[in-house]
Structure formats: structure tokens, C-alpha cells
Amino acid sequence: MRVMVLVKATEDSEAGVMPTTELFEAMGRFNDELIKAGVLLTGDGLKPSSQGKRVAFDGPGRTVIDGPFAETRELVAGFWVWEVKDMAEAVEWVKRCPNPMFGPSEIEIRPFYEMSDFGDVVTPEIAEQERQRRERTSGQ
Amino acid sequence: MAATESHRAIEAIFRIERARLIARLARMVRDVGLAEELAQDAFVTALSEWPRAGVPANPGAWLTASAKRRAIDLLRRDRMLARKHAEIGRDLTDVDDTGIAAIEAAMDDDVGDELLGLIFAACHPVLSPEARAALTLRLIGGLTTEEIARAYLSSEPTVAQRIVRAKKTLGKAGLSFEVPRGQERRERLASVLEVIYLIFNEGYSATSGQDLIRPALCAEAQRLGRILAGLIPDEPEVFGLLALMEIQASRLTARLDPDGMPVPLTHQNRSRWDRLLIRRGLAALERAEAQGGADGPYALQAALAACHARANRVEETDWRRIAGLYDQLRAVMPSPVVDLNRAVAYSMAFGPEAGLALLDEIDQEADLRNYAPLPAAKGDFLLRAGRPAEARVQFERAAALSLNERERAFLLGRAGACSGSDAKQER
């Protein structure tokens, strides 16, 4: 299964404080482990929300909001995409990650939707497939 | 932590550590079967101890130490037996501890390539290709015998026996589980790449049974390819193979329609291609080419797959480049199947007659005599050349040769479409 691993922001990351050389190295070693285990698909770090923008939707309305955004601990400072067997494996890998921030911090793991997850739930894609199927059958 | 939850966590740790642990142990005891048992014992010990004492800070080191203790116990017991069997009066008490010292040295010599050593051993040329694939999936992939049997539509006892025999063969061969060097490494690497691509292809184009794709095998082969690329970052063909698999796998969900029928590349909904895998594949191909490996067989096949991946619409496909790449591939990897695909590329680049002309050259190849894709391609060229009656015969021939139920239905569908009064083009 594919998961997105989100490194949450802190006051430091939002202030643009750069990690120490030691942390860079530790993170490099961790990434190396992920690569050698065939787990890491991609990943990157994000600049502070002061350099970000939001677009708020309300019906036809679109409002652009400039960063920084207030709810620091809910913001994302970086991410990976991993391929793992299950959530338990993802959790074990995250536990092995060096603390990405100076103080207390959080990493969140979110699985991607996959076809096998849908079961009986009808998604737009399945609905479209069903539509095409009906179209083909009725044309015969 | 609930019992089942901690159990699952320990299983996850074991899954992460298992291949490396077996690799270390195999190097130490020179026996993959025993190494696997020792690893399993260590896991069982962890299952009973960790829920009480907590998961150790470095679980990998803990498992290794536990397995190592057990290995040394076994060695001592063997030595005791040997001593009992020895002649009376012969002094064996001062048998030096070189055996144990060797074990200590092997376990401490963690140069990081033990996993690679195990991969090379599992893909050793003394084993049959089927045995190599089964052993690789078992030891490196961590698949159970049952999972391997299911993936290969085989019975569990058959696969179990194949693995046991493979382990014995390796034992007799007296392998050191070291990573081969120099020219030997290059030859052995070719076998490793072949095994991984065989596993991928078994999943990608299932040769028998009802399912055309068994995604679990593709995913496992991709993981093996990624691991190998992480362990051998300087071999262009490793990246060529990885690129080829990533790009091909990017189309997995688009390859079948809702009824499970195959959708040809040119008719696939390209918005369903996995962009992340394409990006990874193109990056791996770039790396293979930067390392001077553009003309490697896997890199060339990856370059072919990349031509399709780069075209956002089928009309943008650079068929002339594809035809040229097939000319190159034919030179380094001569095969009737490559010739057949080259004919398809020529038909797209220069018209159906160009394809038919190339097919005439390979028509009599013994290897292609019962190969369904040959008449299927011929039928396609004939139909496009406005000769539906002849095309129909070819599609029917292809359907009769196909071993895959869904593919057969697809080909019969194409044959049926030829009989319409107009040579209406369908997929």
C-alpha cells in the first residue's frame, strides 16, 4: 500500500529555522535506509507557510489568503510517499525516523485510496465505468 | 497496547528486519535453510519477550544477537556430539574456538552488503529459473509459501518442495554468501536482473489463468528492483530494469477495462497512468543513461516504454523513435519477439504495409509458430490495410493459440468485428 507521511510544522520550521548538520546527516541516513528497503518513492521539504497561499472556496466565490497561517501544528513542513505492506510497517518506519524538529513534533501517516478499498462504495470513477458498461451493453 | 496490536507491531518489525537478518545468519552458518530457521526462532522469542519487556531500542540488533546466541548453542551441541563420537583418549577439550570466533567475526563484519550477498545467492545460476524466483520471493520478499503458490497458480506443496530443494542445492554448492566481484559480479548480476524481471512479467502478463494481471507479483518485483538500485547504485542496467518496471507498472490500472478485458496501449485512458511511477521510471532511465548504459537491453526497453509514457495523447507518440529503438534493441538482444514488436512499431511509423513486410521476414521462425501475438499483429496490420477477410483469419488463429481466457475473448471479438460489411476499425 502507498502512504503519505506528513511531517508537521513547528514554531521553528514556520520561522524558517534550518536543521543542524547533525539532523541533516541523521535524516540522510534514515532516507538511505528507506531506499535500501525499497520503501521510499518520493519526498520533499516545504517552505514555511509565510511563503504559501490559500484559496478559499464558497460557491462560485474564490478568495485568496496570504500566509502565514495560524494553526502551526496542523501545517505540513515536509512529506514522503512510501510503499509499505500495511500501516503497522509504516508506523515502525516512522518510529525509526530521527525527530525532524528541535522540540516535540509529530509525523502523520495517511494511506492513499486504492481500488481495493472501495468495495461497495461507488466512487465517481466506478460510476463512470458503470456508465460506460451500460452504454456498451445497450448498444448491442 | 492490546495483545493483537503489539503482535502486529512485532510482525512489522520482523518484516523490516527479516531479509537482512537471514542474510547475516546465512553468511555465518553458510546454510540458508538453517539461517531462515534461526531467524524464525528469534522472531518467536521476540513475540514472547517484547510484549512483557517492551520493544528494544534497536530491534534489529536484538534479533541478530538472539539468533547468534542460538547459532552458537547449536554449534556447541554439534561439537559435543562430535566429541562423544570421538575416539576415547583423544583430547578434544582444547578444540579451539575458531568456529565461534568465525561466527563472531561474520556477525560483526556488517559492511552493509549482506543483503546483496543473499540476493546473489538466491539468484545463483546453479538453480533453475523457477527455483530462483521462488527462493527470492521467500527469502528477500518475505512471501509465505502459500502466497508464492497463489501468485504462480501452483500448489503449496509444489512450491514448498521447490524451495527446500533450492536450499539444499545452494548448501551443496558451498556458497560463501559474499557479493561476487569483477567479471563474475557482472555475470551473476545478469541472473539477478533476469529473476526480478521474470517475477514482474509473471505478474504483468500472466501467461495462464483467468487474471491478466497479478499486481502483487509486480509490486514485489518493483520492490526488489528498488532495493537493488539502493544497494548497487553504480550499475546502469539495474536502473534500466527499475525504469522499465516502474513505467510498465504505471499503466497497470489502465490496462484492463471494467470487464477485465485487456486494453491496448494506444487505447488506454492515459489520465489513469500513475504519474508518480512514470516520474520515477524516467528518473531511473536518465540515471542509467548518465552512467553510460543507454544501449543496455533493459535501458533500451525502458526507453521504449518511456516513449509512450511521455506522450500525453496517443497521437503524440513518437513511433519513428520507437522503430529506431527497436533497431538498436534487436542488435543487443536478438529475439523473434523483439522482431515482432519492431514490426508493430514500423507499422505505426511507416504504415501497415511496412509492418507486413517485416512480418514476412519472421513468419517462419520456429519460436513464433504457436505465438498468439504474431497472428494478432498480422490481423491488425491487414485490417488497417483494408483487408478485413484476411485479418479475420489471423485473429481467429491468434484466438486459437492464446492460453489466456480473457485474451482469447478479446481476439475473438476482433475477429467478429472484421466480418462487418465495412472494415470498421475497433480497438
Chai-1 contact restraints between the chains, C-beta under 6 A:
chainA,res_idxA,chainB,res_idxB,connection_type,confidence,min_distance_angstrom,max_distance_angstrom,comment,restraint_id
A,I35,B,G230,contact,1.0,0.0,6.0,A-B,restraint_1
A,K36,B,G230,contact,1.0,0.0,6.0,A-B,restraint_2
A,K36,B,L231,contact,1.0,0.0,6.0,A-B,restraint_3
A,G38,B,R223,contact,1.0,0.0,6.0,A-B,restraint_4
A,G38,B,R226,contact,1.0,0.0,6.0,A-B,restraint_5
A,G38,B,I227,contact,1.0,0.0,6.0,A-B,restraint_6
A,A88,B,R8,contact,1.0,0.0,6.0,A-B,restraint_7
A,A88,B,A9,contact,1.0,0.0,6.0,A-B,restraint_8
A,A88,B,A12,contact,1.0,0.0,6.0,A-B,restraint_9
A,E89,B,A12,contact,1.0,0.0,6.0,A-B,restraint_10
A,E92,B,A12,contact,1.0,0.0,6.0,A-B,restraint_11
A,E92,B,I13,contact,1.0,0.0,6.0,A-B,restraint_12
A,E92,B,I16,contact,1.0,0.0,6.0,A-B,restraint_13
A,Q129,B,P258,contact,1.0,0.0,6.0,A-B,restraint_14
A,R133,B,P258,contact,1.0,0.0,6.0,A-B,restraint_15
